[in-house]
Amino acid sequence: MRFLRSAVMALPLAAALFASGAQAREVTDSMGTVSLPDDPQRVVVLTNEGTEAVLALGVTPVGAVNSWVGDPWWSHIEDLMGDAVPLGTESAVNLELLAALEPDLILANKQRHEEIYPQLTAIAPVVMSAELRGDWKINFELYAEALGKSAEAEAAIADYDAAVVDLRDRLGDAVNEEVSVIRFLPGQIRIYQLNSFSGVLLKDIGFNRPDNQNVDDFAIRTGKESIPDMDGDRIFHFTWETGDGEGIKAAEDVLSDPLWQSLSAVQAGKVHAVDDGVWNTAGGIIAARRMLADIARIYGVE
């Protein structure tokens, strides 16, 4: 009931915006066409990659979902978040707290928030991206359009693309390596493929992938029996840590396994533990730039 009262209180604000003509733009998203204010001032973001997008465009949200790891933000964005109010996780948004912020724009994602779309639209205009995997640029461009910052997004993407080309040139023949990307989770191992955050970026740079990863899909979900399928000329691995130590235990169990120790990349000393947030979970433009920096460091071409 408290949420309903908050949502109802937010409705006059939305009505006032429509009446004043502030709703002057239309954006097409995964749900249809949305009328938006010309210059949204109170932006709420309900995905981690969306938070990175608005920050990169010079917008500090009034509220955002908590980073998957952090208290409440990823360490690589906490200095940029200002007084943003944490709103729970992507999968469990605190709607009452969101409504109390009286946003004039909500950036959400269909994969995560389709079920609560009616509640969100009762609070403020909502722009919903479609997916949370693969090419971060797709959602970035949509969020920028919603913010009225498409020109800034175009410049940011051009800058990123130039950084990719520069890194590719500095890597030289090293891009001919087949690089394998592995994630350890409690009870599961994932072998990442092309339609993943890291997969898109590695393809942008020009790296080769092992045959089972050179597939336009997200990931193979498997277990220790598939350790031989995780090999490559070089292996990058990261761990989803749940806070109870089970993720670290799962990683240690694999890394100490004789099958893992027999892999050619392990034998050659070409195995690298990298940050799960940067290489996978944060999923936005800031993480993408940090991943480029990680690769430059690992290959010694900073």
C-alpha positions in Angstrom: 0.0 0.0 0.0 2.8 2.4 0.8 4.2 1.9 -2.7 0.8 2.5 -4.3 0.5 5.8 -2.4 4.0 6.8 -3.6 3.2 5.8 -7.2 0.0 7.8 -7.1 1.8 10.8 -5.7 4.2 10.6 -8.7 1.4 10.6 -11.2 0.6 14.4 -10.9 4.2 15.1 -11.7 4.0 13.1 -14.9 0.7 14.8 -15.8 2.2 18.2 -15.2 5.1 17.4 -17.5 2.7 16.3 -20.3 0.5 19.5 -19.7 3.5 21.8 -19.9 4.8 20.4 -23.2 8.0 19.1 -21.5 7.3 15.7 -23.0 8.6 16.8 -26.4 10.5 13.7 -27.7 9.6 10.2 -28.7 11.9 7.2 -28.5 11.3 3.7 -29.7 12.4 1.0 -27.3 11.8 -2.8 -26.8 8.2 -2.0 -25.6 7.1 0.5 -28.3 7.2 4.3 -28.5 7.8 6.4 -25.4 7.2 10.1 -24.9 10.1 11.7 -22.9 11.0 15.1 -21.5 13.4 17.1 -23.5 16.0 17.4 -20.8 15.5 14.8 -18.0 17.0 15.9 -14.7 16.1 13.0 -12.3 17.2 9.8 -14.0 16.9 6.4 -12.4 18.8 3.4 -13.8 17.9 -0.2 -13.2 20.8 -2.1 -14.7 24.5 -2.1 -14.0 25.4 -1.5 -17.7 22.9 1.3 -17.8 24.5 3.0 -14.8 27.9 2.9 -16.6 26.2 4.4 -19.7 24.7 7.4 -18.0 27.9 8.1 -16.0 29.9 8.0 -19.3 27.5 10.6 -20.7 28.0 12.9 -17.8 24.8 12.2 -15.9 24.7 11.2 -12.3 21.5 9.3 -11.6 19.4 10.1 -8.6 19.0 6.4 -8.0 20.4 3.2 -9.4 20.3 -0.5 -8.7 23.2 -1.8 -6.6 26.3 -3.1 -8.3 26.4 -6.8 -8.2 29.6 -6.5 -6.1 30.3 -3.5 -3.9 28.8 -1.5 -1.0 26.8 -0.5 -2.9 28.7 0.3 -6.1 31.5 -1.3 -8.1 34.9 0.1 -7.0 35.5 1.4 -10.5 32.4 3.7 -10.4 31.9 4.5 -6.7 33.7 7.9 -7.0 31.3 8.9 -9.8 28.0 8.0 -8.1 27.6 11.1 -5.9 24.4 10.9 -3.8 22.7 8.3 -6.0 20.3 6.2 -3.9 20.8 2.4 -4.1 17.5 0.7 -5.2 18.2 -3.0 -4.6 19.4 -5.4 -7.3 18.5 -5.6 -11.0 16.2 -8.6 -10.2 14.6 -7.1 -7.0 14.1 -3.3 -7.4 12.7 -1.4 -4.4 9.7 0.2 -6.2 8.6 2.2 -3.2 12.0 3.8 -2.8 12.2 4.4 -6.5 8.8 6.2 -6.6 9.9 8.4 -3.7 12.7 9.8 -5.8 10.2 11.3 -8.2 12.2 10.5 -11.4 11.4 12.0 -14.7 13.0 9.1 -16.6 13.6 5.4 -15.8 16.1 3.4 -17.8 15.2 -0.4 -17.5 15.6 -3.7 -19.3 13.0 -6.0 -20.7 15.0 -9.1 -19.8 15.0 -8.0 -16.1 11.9 -5.7 -15.7 9.1 -6.7 -18.0 7.0 -8.0 -15.1 7.2 -4.7 -13.2 6.8 -2.5 -16.3 3.2 -1.4 -15.4 4.4 -0.2 -12.0 7.4 1.6 -13.5 5.3 3.4 -16.1 2.9 4.6 -13.3 5.9 6.5 -11.8 7.7 8.0 -14.8 8.4 7.5 -18.5 10.4 4.2 -19.0 12.9 3.3 -21.7 13.5 -0.4 -21.8 16.4 -2.0 -23.6 15.9 -5.5 -24.8 18.9 -7.7 -23.7 21.8 -7.7 -21.3 24.4 -9.6 -23.2 26.6 -9.1 -26.2 27.3 -5.7 -27.7 27.0 -3.0 -25.0 26.8 -0.3 -27.8 23.2 -1.2 -28.6 21.9 -0.3 -25.2 24.3 2.6 -24.8 22.9 4.3 -27.9 19.3 3.8 -26.7 20.0 5.2 -23.3 21.8 8.2 -24.9 18.8 8.9 -27.1 16.5 8.8 -24.1 18.8 11.3 -22.3 19.0 13.5 -25.4 22.7 12.8 -25.6 23.1 10.9 -28.9 25.9 13.2 -30.1 27.9 12.6 -26.8 27.3 8.8 -27.3 28.6 8.9 -30.9 31.7 10.7 -29.7 32.2 8.2 -26.8 31.8 5.2 -29.2 34.2 6.8 -31.7 36.8 7.2 -28.9 36.3 3.6 -27.8 36.7 2.3 -31.4 39.9 4.3 -31.8 41.2 2.8 -28.6 40.4 -0.7 -30.0 42.3 0.0 -33.2 45.2 1.4 -31.3 45.4 -1.7 -29.0 45.1 -4.0 -32.0 48.0 -2.3 -33.7 50.1 -2.5 -30.5 49.3 -6.2 -30.1 50.5 -7.1 -33.5 50.7 -10.8 -34.1 49.5 -11.6 -30.6 45.9 -11.2 -31.8 46.5 -14.5 -33.7 46.3 -16.3 -30.4 43.2 -18.4 -29.6 42.0 -16.9 -26.3 39.7 -18.9 -24.1 37.3 -17.2 -21.6 36.1 -19.1 -18.5 33.9 -18.2 -15.6 33.7 -20.1 -12.3 30.5 -20.0 -10.3 29.2 -22.2 -7.4 28.2 -25.5 -9.0 28.9 -24.4 -12.6 31.6 -23.4 -15.1 30.9 -21.3 -18.1 32.9 -21.3 -21.3 32.1 -17.9 -22.9 31.4 -17.5 -26.6 31.0 -14.6 -29.0 27.7 -13.1 -27.9 28.9 -12.2 -24.5 30.4 -8.9 -23.2 34.0 -10.2 -23.3 33.3 -12.1 -26.5 32.2 -9.0 -28.4 35.2 -7.0 -27.2 37.7 -9.7 -28.0 36.2 -10.0 -31.5 36.5 -6.3 -31.9 40.2 -6.4 -31.1 40.6 -9.3 -33.6 41.5 -12.2 -31.4 41.0 -15.8 -32.5 38.9 -18.1 -30.3 38.9 -21.9 -29.9 36.3 -23.6 -32.2 33.9 -24.3 -29.3 33.9 -20.6 -28.4 33.9 -19.2 -32.0 30.1 -19.5 -32.0 27.5 -16.7 -32.1 26.0 -17.7 -28.7 26.4 -16.7 -25.1 28.1 -19.5 -23.2 28.4 -23.2 -22.6 27.3 -24.1 -19.1 29.2 -27.1 -17.9 31.4 -28.7 -15.2 34.8 -30.1 -14.4 34.3 -32.9 -16.9 34.7 -30.3 -19.7 38.1 -28.9 -18.5 39.8 -30.2 -21.7 37.4 -28.0 -23.7 38.6 -24.9 -21.9 42.0 -24.8 -23.3 43.4 -22.2 -25.7 46.7 -20.5 -26.5 45.9 -18.2 -23.5 43.1 -18.4 -20.9 41.4 -15.6 -19.1 39.2 -16.6 -16.2 37.1 -14.8 -13.7 35.0 -15.9 -10.7 31.4 -14.9 -9.6 31.8 -14.4 -5.8 28.5 -14.7 -3.9 29.8 -13.3 -0.6 29.9 -16.7 1.1 33.2 -17.9 -0.4 31.6 -20.5 -2.5 32.6 -18.9 -5.8 36.3 -18.8 -4.7 36.1 -22.4 -3.6 34.6 -23.5 -6.9 37.5 -21.7 -8.8 40.2 -23.2 -6.5 38.7 -26.7 -7.1 39.1 -26.3 -10.8 42.5 -24.6 -10.8 44.0 -27.3 -8.6 42.5 -30.2 -10.7 45.1 -32.3 -12.6 43.1 -31.9 -15.8 43.4 -28.1 -15.5 47.1 -28.3 -14.8 47.6 -30.4 -17.9 46.1 -27.7 -20.3 48.6 -26.3 -22.8 47.9 -22.7 -21.7 48.6 -23.6 -18.1 51.8 -25.4 -19.0 52.9 -22.3 -21.0 52.1 -19.9 -18.1 49.5 -18.1 -20.2 46.6 -18.1 -17.7 45.3 -14.9 -16.2 42.8 -14.3 -13.4 40.8 -11.1 -14.3 38.0 -9.2 -12.6 34.4 -10.6 -13.0 32.9 -7.2 -12.9 35.1 -5.7 -15.6 35.2 -8.7 -17.9 31.6 -9.7 -17.5 29.1 -8.5 -15.0 29.2 -4.7 -15.1 28.7 -4.9 -18.9 29.0 -1.2 -19.8 31.3 1.3 -21.6 33.4 2.0 -18.5 34.1 -1.7 -18.0 34.9 -2.1 -21.7 37.6 0.6 -21.4 39.0 -1.1 -18.3 39.0 -4.4 -20.1 41.1 -2.9 -22.9 43.5 -1.6 -20.3 43.7 -5.1 -18.7 44.6 -6.7 -22.1 47.2 -4.1 -22.8 48.8 -4.8 -19.3 48.7 -8.6 -19.7 50.3 -8.4 -23.1 52.8 -5.8 -22.0 51.8 -3.1 -24.5 50.5 -0.4 -22.2 
